[in-house]
Amino acid sequence: MNINKFHYLFLLTILFSNPNHLTFHESTLSLKKIKVNIDFSSGAFIINPSQNSNEINGFIEFNPELFQPKLNFEIVGHIGILDLSTNFKFEYNFDSNNNEIENQAEILLPTNIPIKFNLDYSLADVNINLKEINIASFNFDLGLGSAIIDMGNKYQKDECMYLIADIGLGTAEFKQLGNLYCNEFEIDCGLGSILLNFSGGINKNIDYDISVGMGEIKIEIPQGVNVLFELDKSIFSDIDFEGMDLIEENLYRNENYNEIQPTINFNCSVGLGSVSLEWIK
């Protein structure tokens, strides 16, 4: 896209958007990769695959008295860069009669090119559906609020670089992690709670680094998958490993371990929090 075309589309967005509603719509036919950068303060946020595999579009609705959002899509070479952020107005009059202070946003992503996610939510209700989306990397931070991240019901053939998640005081649920393979997995839980569901087509060994402070992590593993837990815990840690044997100091293995089957290796550090494992069908 040339500069004139970019400015033209940006001008159209401004002219035809309400003061509290920003939108964008772009073709991704010429792109080789997309970077999605989200810095979202509060409200409801949705990410879904686009019905058109060669398009990216979305919107944000906001209270202009409280927020000064940014929504911009830029093409540099063959890389598309989406920046969405919300900036809080500290001079906001909280005695205002307008009680609609939260944001709403939705992004629809193409399914034909790799996408790098850099997602930071302060206080939000997040729903992310990554069905059919090609994940190049996934960096996710949640302070307060809740999040559901579904990796989709189809195994991703292309490997991603990493999945890194940091949950502060919020709750997060990761579904169908068995369909995603990354070179690096890192999960940190402070005072919040995380559910890691490994449903999906696990067909190779996977390594996960998990850290729990005072929070809680629940892990669901399909029957027939091997699990190894190397555990670093304190005397105050709460550990509940269903169907696991302690084979040596701080090392646990599932009772029906089968060398033929793939293995999920957990390197787990637990402070005052808890980690539990449950076998699912």
WOBEL-V145079 format. One record per residue. N is the residue number from 1. RES is the residue in three letters. SS is DSSP state (H for helix, E for strand, L for the rest). PHI is phi as a letter, one per 20 degrees, with the letter a starting at -180 (* if undefined). NEAR is the number of other ideal C-beta (glycine too) atoms within 8 Angstrom. Layout:
# WOBEL-V145079
N | RES | SS | PHI | NEAR
N | RES | SS | PHI | NEAR
This chain:
# WOBEL-V145079
1 | MET | L | * | 5
2 | ASN | L | e | 5
3 | ILE | H | f | 5
4 | ASN | H | f | 6
5 | LYS | H | f | 8
6 | PHE | H | f | 11
7 | HIS | H | f | 8
8 | TYR | H | f | 8
9 | LEU | H | f | 10
10 | PHE | H | f | 9
11 | LEU | H | f | 8
12 | LEU | H | f | 8
13 | THR | H | f | 12
14 | ILE | H | f | 7
15 | LEU | H | f | 6
16 | PHE | L | d | 6
17 | SER | L | d | 9
18 | ASN | L | f | 4
19 | PRO | L | g | 5
20 | ASN | L | d | 7
21 | HIS | E | b | 10
22 | LEU | E | d | 10
23 | THR | E | c | 11
24 | PHE | E | b | 13
25 | HIS | E | b | 6
26 | GLU | E | c | 11
27 | SER | E | e | 6
28 | THR | L | d | 13
29 | LEU | L | g | 5
30 | SER | L | e | 7
31 | LEU | L | e | 11
32 | LYS | L | d | 6
33 | LYS | E | a | 12
34 | ILE | E | c | 16
35 | LYS | E | d | 11
36 | VAL | E | d | 12
37 | ASN | E | d | 10
38 | ILE | E | c | 13
39 | ASP | E | c | 8
40 | PHE | E | d | 16
41 | SER | E | e | 12
42 | SER | E | b | 11
43 | GLY | E | o | 13
44 | ALA | E | d | 11
45 | PHE | E | c | 15
46 | ILE | E | c | 10
47 | ILE | E | c | 11
48 | ASN | E | c | 9
49 | PRO | E | f | 12
50 | SER | L | f | 12
51 | GLN | L | f | 4
52 | ASN | L | d | 6
53 | SER | L | f | 7
54 | ASN | L | d | 8
55 | GLU | E | c | 12
56 | ILE | E | c | 16
57 | ASN | E | b | 11
58 | GLY | E | r | 13
59 | PHE | E | b | 11
60 | ILE | E | c | 13
61 | GLU | E | d | 8
62 | PHE | L | b | 14
63 | ASN | L | e | 11
64 | PRO | L | f | 8
65 | GLU | L | f | 8
66 | LEU | L | d | 9
67 | PHE | E | c | 12
68 | GLN | L | c | 7
69 | PRO | L | f | 12
70 | LYS | E | c | 9
71 | LEU | E | c | 13
72 | ASN | E | b | 9
73 | PHE | E | c | 11
74 | GLU | E | c | 8
75 | ILE | E | d | 13
76 | VAL | E | c | 5
77 | GLY | L | m | 4
78 | HIS | L | d | 7
79 | ILE | E | d | 11
80 | GLY | E | e | 13
81 | ILE | E | c | 11
82 | LEU | E | d | 13
83 | ASP | E | d | 10
84 | LEU | E | c | 16
85 | SER | E | b | 10
86 | THR | L | c | 16
87 | ASN | L | d | 9
88 | PHE | E | f | 8
89 | LYS | L | e | 9
90 | PHE | L | f | 4
91 | GLU | L | e | 4
92 | TYR | L | g | 9
93 | ASN | L | e | 6
94 | PHE | L | f | 4
95 | ASP | L | e | 3
96 | SER | L | f | 7
97 | ASN | L | f | 3
98 | ASN | L | e | 7
99 | ASN | L | e | 4
100 | GLU | L | e | 5
101 | ILE | L | d | 7
102 | GLU | L | e | 8
103 | ASN | E | e | 16
104 | GLN | E | c | 10
105 | ALA | E | b | 14
106 | GLU | E | b | 10
107 | ILE | E | c | 14
108 | LEU | E | d | 12
109 | LEU | E | d | 13
110 | PRO | L | f | 14
111 | THR | L | d | 9
112 | ASN | L | d | 7
113 | ILE | L | c | 10
114 | PRO | E | f | 10
115 | ILE | E | c | 14
116 | LYS | E | d | 10
117 | PHE | E | d | 11
118 | ASN | E | c | 9
119 | LEU | E | d | 13
120 | ASP | E | c | 8
121 | TYR | E | c | 14
122 | SER | E | e | 10
123 | LEU | E | b | 8
124 | ALA | E | b | 14
125 | ASP | E | d | 9
126 | VAL | E | d | 15
127 | ASN | E | c | 10
128 | ILE | E | c | 11
129 | ASN | E | d | 9
130 | LEU | L | d | 12
131 | LYS | L | g | 9
132 | GLU | L | m | 7
133 | ILE | L | e | 10
134 | ASN | E | e | 10
135 | ILE | E | e | 15
136 | ALA | E | e | 9
137 | SER | E | a | 11
138 | PHE | E | b | 12
139 | ASN | E | d | 9
140 | PHE | E | c | 13
141 | ASP | E | c | 10
142 | LEU | E | c | 16
143 | GLY | E | e | 10
144 | LEU | E | d | 8
145 | GLY | E | o | 14
146 | SER | E | c | 8
147 | ALA | E | b | 17
148 | ILE | E | c | 10
149 | ILE | E | c | 12
150 | ASP | E | d | 10
151 | MET | L | f | 13
152 | GLY | L | n | 12
153 | ASN | L | d | 6
154 | LYS | L | c | 7
155 | TYR | L | f | 8
156 | GLN | L | e | 13
157 | LYS | L | f | 3
158 | ASP | L | f | 6
159 | GLU | L | f | 7
160 | CYS | E | d | 14
161 | MET | E | f | 8
162 | TYR | E | a | 12
163 | LEU | E | c | 13
164 | ILE | E | c | 11
165 | ALA | E | c | 14
166 | ASP | E | c | 9
167 | ILE | E | d | 15
168 | GLY | L | e | 11
169 | LEU | L | d | 7
170 | GLY | L | e | 12
171 | THR | E | c | 10
172 | ALA | E | c | 16
173 | GLU | E | c | 10
174 | PHE | E | d | 11
175 | LYS | E | d | 10
176 | GLN | L | l | 13
177 | LEU | H | f | 12
178 | GLY | H | f | 12
179 | ASN | H | e | 13
180 | LEU | L | c | 12
181 | TYR | L | d | 7
182 | CYS | E | c | 13
183 | ASN | E | f | 6
184 | GLU | E | b | 10
185 | PHE | E | c | 11
186 | GLU | E | b | 10
187 | ILE | E | c | 13
188 | ASP | E | d | 9
189 | CYS | E | c | 15
190 | GLY | L | e | 11
191 | LEU | L | d | 7
192 | GLY | L | e | 14
193 | SER | E | c | 11
194 | ILE | E | c | 16
195 | LEU | E | d | 11
196 | LEU | E | d | 11
197 | ASN | E | d | 11
198 | PHE | L | d | 14
199 | SER | L | g | 11
200 | GLY | L | p | 13
201 | GLY | L | e | 6
202 | ILE | L | f | 11
203 | ASN | L | c | 5
204 | LYS | L | b | 6
205 | ASN | L | f | 7
206 | ILE | E | c | 11
207 | ASP | E | d | 8
208 | TYR | E | c | 11
209 | ASP | E | d | 9
210 | ILE | E | c | 13
211 | SER | E | c | 10
212 | VAL | E | c | 15
213 | GLY | L | e | 10
214 | MET | L | d | 8
215 | GLY | L | e | 14
216 | GLU | E | b | 12
217 | ILE | E | c | 16
218 | LYS | E | d | 11
219 | ILE | E | c | 12
220 | GLU | E | d | 13
221 | ILE | E | c | 12
222 | PRO | E | f | 13
223 | GLN | L | f | 7
224 | GLY | L | n | 5
225 | VAL | L | d | 13
226 | ASN | E | f | 12
227 | VAL | E | c | 13
228 | LEU | E | c | 11
229 | PHE | E | d | 12
230 | GLU | E | d | 10
231 | LEU | E | d | 10
232 | ASP | E | d | 7
233 | LYS | E | c | 9
234 | SER | L | d | 7
235 | ILE | L | f | 3
236 | PHE | L | e | 6
237 | SER | L | f | 12
238 | ASP | E | d | 8
239 | ILE | E | d | 10
240 | ASP | E | c | 8
241 | PHE | E | d | 10
242 | GLU | L | f | 8
243 | GLY | L | m | 8
244 | MET | E | d | 12
245 | ASP | E | d | 7
246 | LEU | E | e | 6
247 | ILE | E | e | 6
248 | GLU | E | a | 5
249 | GLU | L | g | 3
250 | ASN | L | m | 7
251 | LEU | E | c | 11
252 | TYR | E | d | 11
253 | ARG | E | b | 12
254 | ASN | E | f | 9
255 | GLU | L | f | 7
256 | ASN | L | d | 5
257 | TYR | L | g | 7
258 | ASN | L | c | 7
259 | GLU | L | f | 5
260 | ILE | L | f | 3
261 | GLN | L | e | 8
262 | PRO | L | f | 10
263 | THR | E | c | 10
264 | ILE | E | e | 14
265 | ASN | E | d | 10
266 | PHE | E | d | 11
267 | ASN | E | d | 9
268 | CYS | E | c | 13
269 | SER | E | d | 9
270 | VAL | E | c | 15
271 | GLY | L | e | 10
272 | LEU | L | e | 7
273 | GLY | L | e | 14
274 | SER | E | c | 12
275 | VAL | E | c | 17
276 | SER | E | c | 12
277 | LEU | E | c | 14
278 | GLU | E | c | 9
279 | TRP | E | e | 9
280 | ILE | E | c | 9
281 | LYS | L | e | 3
